[in-house]
């Protein structure tokens, strides 16, 4: 796992490029690709990149499933329901974008002083259709910084140090 941070970001288009496939895409406020994309994002972003190695080649992971729960949040924000998403692996690698901020064109968000907003999240990560998480990640989201708070490996998860990631 490697995390790249983009603190205090501001962009006129919320677009990303997949470095493995060279595919570009934009994201909506709900994380949907290429649908009602955020045009004027202000906030912070972290991109977690996971590389997997299986001891048995026949059991290489094919997909990463995430379940995200809000642990706590600023009382000026609406509660966010839990959500799940499946991300396909490409060449044993998958990236997860953590973004927190607001749309400058949304008058409701801009009027409520979003710069002080914050949220604590628990992200449970599963490989393929496993019932237990291989990793639990805690994130703190603020407009100025998305930060990794804690990483808890599952019972059968092993860390492998690699310089080629």
C-alpha positions as CSV (number, residue, x, y, z in Angstrom):
1,X,0.0,0.0,0.0
2,X,1.3,3.4,-1.0
3,X,-0.6,6.7,-0.4
4,X,0.0,9.9,-2.4
5,X,-1.4,13.1,-0.8
6,X,-2.7,16.2,-2.6
7,X,-3.5,18.7,0.2
8,X,-5.5,21.9,-0.4
9,X,-6.3,21.0,-4.0
10,X,-8.4,23.1,-6.2
11,X,-9.3,22.2,-9.8
12,X,-11.7,23.3,-12.4
13,X,-12.3,19.7,-13.5
14,X,-12.3,16.7,-11.2
15,X,-10.5,14.4,-13.6
16,X,-8.0,11.6,-13.1
17,X,-5.8,9.4,-15.4
18,X,-5.3,5.7,-14.8
19,X,-1.5,5.2,-15.2
20,X,-1.8,1.5,-16.1
21,X,-4.4,1.9,-18.8
22,X,-3.9,5.6,-19.7
23,X,-7.7,5.9,-19.4
24,X,-9.0,9.3,-18.1
25,X,-12.2,9.7,-16.1
26,X,-14.0,12.2,-14.0
27,X,-15.9,11.7,-10.7
28,X,-19.2,12.8,-9.3
29,X,-19.7,13.9,-5.7
30,X,-20.8,10.3,-5.0
31,X,-17.8,8.7,-6.6
32,X,-19.5,7.7,-9.8
33,X,-17.3,7.7,-12.9
34,X,-18.1,10.0,-15.8
35,X,-21.6,11.0,-14.5
36,X,-22.5,14.4,-13.2
37,X,-18.9,15.1,-12.5
38,X,-17.8,17.8,-10.0
39,X,-16.6,20.8,-12.1
40,X,-15.0,23.1,-9.4
41,X,-13.6,21.0,-6.6
42,X,-11.9,22.5,-3.6
43,X,-10.5,20.2,-0.9
44,X,-8.0,17.4,-0.4
45,X,-7.3,14.1,-2.1
46,X,-5.3,11.0,-1.2
47,X,-4.8,8.1,-3.6
48,X,-4.1,4.7,-2.0
49,X,-2.5,2.3,-4.4
50,X,-2.5,-1.4,-3.5
51,X,-0.3,-4.1,-5.0
52,X,-1.2,-7.7,-4.4
53,X,0.9,-10.9,-4.5
54,X,-0.6,-14.3,-4.0
55,X,1.5,-17.3,-2.8
56,X,-0.6,-19.4,-5.2
57,X,-0.8,-18.0,-8.7
58,X,-4.2,-19.7,-9.2
59,X,-5.6,-17.6,-6.3
60,X,-4.6,-14.1,-7.5
61,X,-7.1,-11.5,-6.4
62,X,-9.4,-10.2,-9.2
63,X,-11.3,-7.5,-7.3
64,X,-11.1,-5.3,-4.3
65,X,-14.4,-4.7,-2.4
66,X,-14.6,-1.8,0.0
67,X,-17.2,-1.0,2.7
68,X,-16.9,2.5,4.2
69,X,-18.6,3.6,7.4
70,X,-18.6,7.1,8.9
71,X,-17.3,6.9,12.5
72,X,-17.8,10.5,13.3
73,X,-18.3,13.8,11.5
74,X,-18.6,17.6,11.9
75,X,-22.1,18.4,13.2
76,X,-22.7,20.9,10.3
77,X,-22.6,18.1,7.8
78,X,-25.4,15.6,6.9
79,X,-24.6,12.0,8.0
80,X,-23.4,9.9,5.2
81,X,-24.8,6.4,4.8
82,X,-22.4,3.4,4.5
83,X,-21.4,2.5,1.0
84,X,-19.8,-0.4,-0.8
85,X,-18.0,-0.5,-4.1
86,X,-16.0,-3.1,-6.1
87,X,-12.8,-2.1,-7.9
88,X,-11.3,-4.5,-10.5
89,X,-7.6,-5.2,-10.2
90,X,-5.4,-4.6,-13.2
91,X,-2.0,-6.5,-13.2
92,X,-2.4,-7.1,-9.4
93,X,-2.8,-3.4,-8.7
94,X,-5.8,-1.2,-7.8
95,X,-6.1,2.4,-6.7
96,X,-8.6,4.0,-4.4
97,X,-9.3,7.7,-4.4
98,X,-10.1,9.4,-1.1
99,X,-11.4,12.9,-1.7
100,X,-13.0,15.4,0.6
101,X,-14.1,18.9,-0.2
102,X,-16.8,20.9,-1.8
103,X,-18.1,22.2,-5.1
104,X,-17.5,25.9,-5.4
105,X,-20.5,26.2,-7.7
106,X,-22.9,24.8,-5.0
107,X,-24.3,27.8,-3.2
108,X,-25.5,25.7,-0.2
109,X,-22.0,24.2,0.3
110,X,-20.2,27.5,-0.1
111,X,-22.5,29.3,2.3
112,X,-22.0,26.8,5.2
113,X,-18.2,27.5,5.6
114,X,-17.0,24.0,4.4
115,X,-13.4,24.8,5.3
116,X,-14.0,23.6,8.9
117,X,-15.7,20.4,7.9
118,X,-14.2,17.0,8.9
119,X,-15.1,13.3,8.8
120,X,-13.6,10.1,10.3
121,X,-14.1,7.0,8.2
122,X,-13.5,3.2,8.6
123,X,-12.8,1.4,5.4
124,X,-12.9,-2.4,5.4
125,X,-11.2,-4.0,2.4
126,X,-12.0,-7.4,1.0
127,X,-10.4,-9.5,-1.8
128,X,-12.8,-11.2,-4.2
129,X,-15.7,-12.6,-2.3
130,X,-14.0,-13.1,1.1
131,X,-16.2,-12.7,4.1
132,X,-13.5,-11.1,6.4
133,X,-11.6,-8.0,5.6
134,X,-7.9,-8.3,4.8
135,X,-7.3,-4.7,5.9
136,X,-9.1,-2.1,7.9
137,X,-8.1,1.5,7.2
138,X,-9.1,4.6,9.2
139,X,-9.1,7.9,7.4
140,X,-9.6,11.5,8.6
141,X,-10.9,13.8,5.9
142,X,-10.7,17.6,6.1
143,X,-10.8,20.2,3.4
144,X,-7.1,20.8,3.9
145,X,-5.8,17.2,4.2
146,X,-7.0,13.6,3.8
147,X,-4.9,11.7,6.2
148,X,-4.3,8.0,7.0
149,X,-4.9,7.5,10.7
150,X,-4.5,3.7,11.2
151,X,-4.0,0.5,9.2
152,X,-5.0,-2.8,10.8
153,X,-4.1,-6.0,8.9
154,X,-6.5,-8.9,8.8
155,X,-5.5,-12.2,10.5
156,X,-4.0,-13.7,7.3
157,X,-2.6,-10.5,5.8
158,X,1.2,-10.2,5.4
159,X,3.1,-7.1,4.5
160,X,5.6,-7.5,1.7
161,X,8.2,-4.8,1.3
162,X,8.8,-3.9,-2.3
163,X,10.8,-1.1,-4.0
164,X,9.2,-1.6,-7.4
165,X,5.7,-0.4,-6.4
